[in-house]
């Protein structure tokens, strides 16, 4: 090798090594469809992930506006984390097609359906005459901390598969999450002993009710996705006489004008639950806030 070319050769090696180091240290680009899923990815991934969440907490996840910028994020994604059970069926498939990312195909490591491994409730409700139902089962499982931890365990495995050099980090953060969840699980056991009866606005809180031992007396909607009429509210007033509820539960993205009137008429609290983790909020912080609102409303 010529003497004058040797420094150039060394400089090239240093440059290539620096590029390789930066590439190895680059965070995984993750797109999560829902705020709770995004929070779980951040909880497990830490600085080893960069997370983009498509739906906002105040947005009904059934009806997310499929913006072109979302397709751009999906095109760049190393991992897509979706809720599954057809919750995103009305908007996500078109975004995946527009993204033109061949990795985002079911069965590939970059495609993570969080519902796999979940103990699904209400499967087989395929009769559309019953309203806006989900034939594969109720998809709103993330309000149950037990189900959220199931997703977290699988997420740690998938992230480790995609970034094996960070496996120790993911395992440690998963262990920390599980340990931090223990007080919330204990509080849930205390709530179960109250045997609360509740009215739910939409048929979307079954997992929460199952986890906290609550009995749902009825839904404010006569059928899923069908807004309540004045006649329906009268029916619920009469139901309260024979099967009283301790509170009304509904997500923040549903209209609350009629439910506030109903809560006043029944003289019970209306508990409005966030549609998911807010920006910067961890999954456990979101669940703790949800539990606290129920605890404060409980008789």
C-alpha positions in Angstrom: 0.0 0.0 0.0 1.3 3.4 -0.9 2.3 5.6 2.0 0.1 8.5 0.9 -3.0 6.2 0.6 -2.6 4.7 4.1 -4.1 7.6 6.0 -7.0 7.6 3.6 -7.5 3.9 4.2 -7.5 4.4 8.0 -9.9 7.3 7.7 -12.3 5.2 5.6 -12.1 2.4 8.2 -12.9 4.9 11.0 -15.8 6.3 9.1 -17.3 2.9 8.3 -16.9 1.9 12.0 -18.6 5.1 13.1 -21.5 4.5 10.7 -21.9 0.9 11.9 -21.9 2.0 15.5 -24.5 4.7 14.9 -26.6 2.1 13.0 -26.3 -0.4 15.9 -27.3 2.2 18.4 -30.2 3.6 16.3 -33.6 3.1 18.1 -36.2 0.8 16.6 -38.9 2.8 14.7 -42.2 1.6 16.1 -45.7 2.6 15.1 -48.5 1.8 17.6 -52.1 2.2 16.6 -53.4 3.0 20.1 -52.1 5.2 23.0 -52.0 2.3 25.5 -50.0 0.2 23.0 -47.6 3.1 22.5 -47.2 3.5 26.2 -46.4 -0.2 26.6 -43.8 -0.1 23.9 -42.1 2.9 25.6 -42.3 1.2 29.0 -40.5 -1.9 27.6 -38.3 -0.3 25.0 -37.0 2.8 26.8 -34.4 4.7 24.7 -34.0 1.7 22.4 -37.3 2.6 20.6 -38.8 5.6 18.9 -42.6 5.4 19.1 -45.3 7.0 16.9 -48.9 6.6 18.0 -51.6 6.9 15.4 -54.8 7.3 17.5 -55.1 10.0 20.2 -56.7 9.3 23.6 -59.7 11.5 22.8 -60.3 9.7 19.4 -62.7 6.7 19.0 -60.3 4.0 17.9 -62.9 2.5 15.5 -62.9 5.7 13.4 -59.4 7.1 13.1 -58.7 9.5 10.3 -56.1 7.7 8.1 -53.8 10.7 7.4 -51.1 10.4 4.7 -48.4 11.2 7.3 -49.4 7.9 9.0 -48.5 6.0 5.8 -45.1 7.7 5.8 -44.5 6.6 9.4 -45.5 3.0 8.5 -43.2 3.0 5.5 -40.2 3.8 7.9 -41.4 1.4 10.7 -39.3 -1.5 11.9 -42.3 -2.7 13.9 -46.1 -2.2 13.8 -48.0 -2.8 17.0 -51.7 -3.1 16.5 -54.6 -3.9 18.8 -56.2 -6.5 16.5 -59.6 -8.2 16.8 -60.7 -6.0 13.9 -60.7 -2.8 16.0 -58.7 -1.0 13.4 -60.3 -2.7 10.4 -61.9 0.5 9.1 -58.7 2.5 8.7 -55.4 0.5 9.2 -55.4 -1.8 6.2 -55.5 1.1 3.7 -52.6 2.8 5.5 -50.5 -0.4 5.4 -51.2 -0.7 1.6 -50.2 2.9 1.1 -47.1 2.5 3.2 -45.5 0.0 0.8 -43.5 -1.6 3.6 -43.1 -5.3 2.7 -42.2 -6.1 6.3 -45.7 -5.2 7.6 -47.4 -8.4 6.7 -49.0 -10.7 9.3 -46.5 -13.4 10.1 -43.5 -11.2 9.8 -41.6 -10.1 12.9 -42.4 -6.5 12.1 -46.1 -7.1 12.4 -47.2 -7.5 16.0 -50.9 -8.2 16.8 -51.2 -7.5 20.5 -54.4 -9.5 20.8 -52.6 -12.8 20.3 -52.5 -14.6 23.7 -55.3 -12.5 25.1 -58.2 -14.3 26.9 -60.8 -12.9 24.5 -64.3 -12.0 25.7 -67.6 -12.0 23.7 -66.2 -13.9 20.7 -68.7 -15.1 18.1 -71.1 -12.1 18.2 -71.4 -12.0 14.4 -75.0 -10.7 14.0 -74.8 -7.1 12.8 -78.4 -6.6 13.7 -77.1 -6.3 17.2 -75.3 -3.2 16.3 -71.6 -2.4 15.9 -70.2 -5.7 17.2 -66.9 -7.5 16.7 -67.2 -11.1 15.4 -63.7 -11.9 16.6 -64.5 -10.8 20.2 -64.4 -7.6 22.3 -61.2 -5.7 21.3 -61.1 -3.4 24.3 -58.8 -5.5 26.4 -56.2 -3.0 27.5 -58.3 -1.6 30.4 -57.5 -4.9 32.1 -54.0 -4.7 33.6 -53.7 -8.5 33.5 -54.2 -8.4 29.7 -51.8 -5.5 29.4 -49.1 -7.4 31.2 -49.6 -10.3 28.8 -49.1 -7.9 25.9 -46.0 -6.5 27.7 -44.4 -9.9 28.0 -44.9 -10.7 24.3 -43.6 -7.2 23.4 -40.4 -7.8 25.2 -39.9 -11.0 23.3 -40.6 -9.4 19.9 -38.4 -6.3 20.6 -35.6 -8.7 21.6 -36.1 -10.6 18.3 -35.7 -7.3 16.3 -32.9 -5.9 18.5 -31.1 -8.8 20.1 -28.3 -6.5 21.4 -30.9 -4.8 23.6 -32.4 -8.0 25.0 -31.1 -7.4 28.5 -32.6 -3.9 28.6 -36.0 -5.2 27.5 -36.0 -8.0 30.0 -35.0 -5.6 32.9 -37.7 -3.1 32.0 -40.3 -5.8 31.7 -39.4 -7.1 35.2 -39.6 -3.5 36.5 -43.1 -3.1 34.9 -44.3 -6.4 36.4 -43.0 -5.4 39.9 -44.5 -1.9 39.7 -47.9 -3.5 38.7 -48.3 -5.5 42.0 -49.8 -2.6 44.1 -52.4 -2.0 41.3 -53.3 -5.7 41.3 -53.7 -5.6 45.0 -56.0 -2.6 44.7 -58.0 -4.4 42.1 -58.5 -7.3 44.6 -60.0 -4.8 47.0 -62.3 -3.3 44.4 -63.5 -6.8 43.6 -64.8 -7.2 47.1 -67.2 -4.3 46.6 -69.1 -6.2 43.9 -70.0 -2.9 42.1 -72.8 -2.8 39.6 -72.3 -0.3 36.8 -74.0 1.2 33.7 -71.6 1.4 30.7 -72.2 3.7 27.8 -70.8 1.4 25.2 -70.1 -2.4 25.2 -66.4 -1.7 25.5 -65.6 -2.1 29.2 -66.1 -5.8 29.6 -62.5 -6.5 30.4 -62.3 -3.7 33.0 -65.5 -5.0 34.6 -64.2 -8.6 34.6 -60.9 -7.5 36.2 -62.5 -5.4 38.9 -65.4 -7.8 39.6 -68.0 -5.3 38.4 -71.4 -6.4 37.1 -72.8 -4.4 34.1 -76.5 -3.9 34.5 -77.0 -2.5 31.0 -75.4 -0.2 28.4 -76.7 3.3 27.8 -76.6 2.6 24.1 -79.5 0.2 23.2 -77.1 -1.6 20.8 -73.4 -1.1 20.3 -72.9 2.1 18.2 -76.6 3.1 18.4 -77.0 6.4 20.3 -79.5 6.4 23.1 -83.0 7.8 22.5 -85.2 9.5 25.1 -87.1 6.2 25.3 -83.9 4.4 26.1 -83.1 6.8 29.0 -86.6 6.2 30.4 -86.0 2.5 30.3 -82.7 2.9 32.2 -84.4 5.0 34.9 -86.9 2.2 35.4 -84.1 -0.4 35.4 -82.4 1.5 38.2 -85.4 0.7 40.5 -85.0 -3.1 40.1 -81.3 -3.4 39.3 -79.5 -0.4 40.6 -76.0 0.7 39.4 -73.5 2.5 41.5 -72.1 4.6 38.7 -72.1 5.2 34.9 -68.8 4.5 33.0 -67.9 5.8 29.6 -64.9 6.7 27.6 -64.1 10.3 27.0 -64.6 10.1 23.2 -68.3 9.4 23.5 -70.8 12.2 23.9 -71.7 12.8 27.5 -74.6 15.3 27.4 -77.3 12.6 27.8 -75.3 10.5 30.3 -74.8 13.5 32.5 -78.5 14.1 32.5 -79.0 10.4 33.3 -76.5 10.4 36.1 -78.3 13.4 37.6 -81.6 11.7 37.3 -80.3 8.5 38.9 -78.3 10.4 41.5 -75.1 8.4 40.7 -71.7 9.5 39.6 -70.6 9.6 35.9 -67.1 8.3 35.6 -65.5 9.5 32.3 -62.5 7.3 31.4 -59.7 8.5 29.2 -59.5 6.7 25.8 -55.9 5.8 26.5 -52.6 6.9 27.9 -51.9 10.6 27.3 -48.6 11.7 25.8 -45.8 11.0 28.2 -47.9 8.9 30.5 -46.9 5.3 31.2 -49.3 2.4 30.9 -49.4 1.9 34.7 -50.0 5.6 35.2 -53.0 5.4 32.9 -54.4 2.3 34.6 -53.8 3.9 38.1 -55.7 7.0 37.0 -58.6 4.8 35.7 -58.7 2.8 38.9 -58.6 5.9 41.1 -61.6 7.4 39.3 -63.6 4.3 40.0 -62.4 4.1 43.6 -63.4 7.7 44.2 -66.9 7.1 42.8 -67.5 3.8 44.6 -70.0 4.0 47.5 
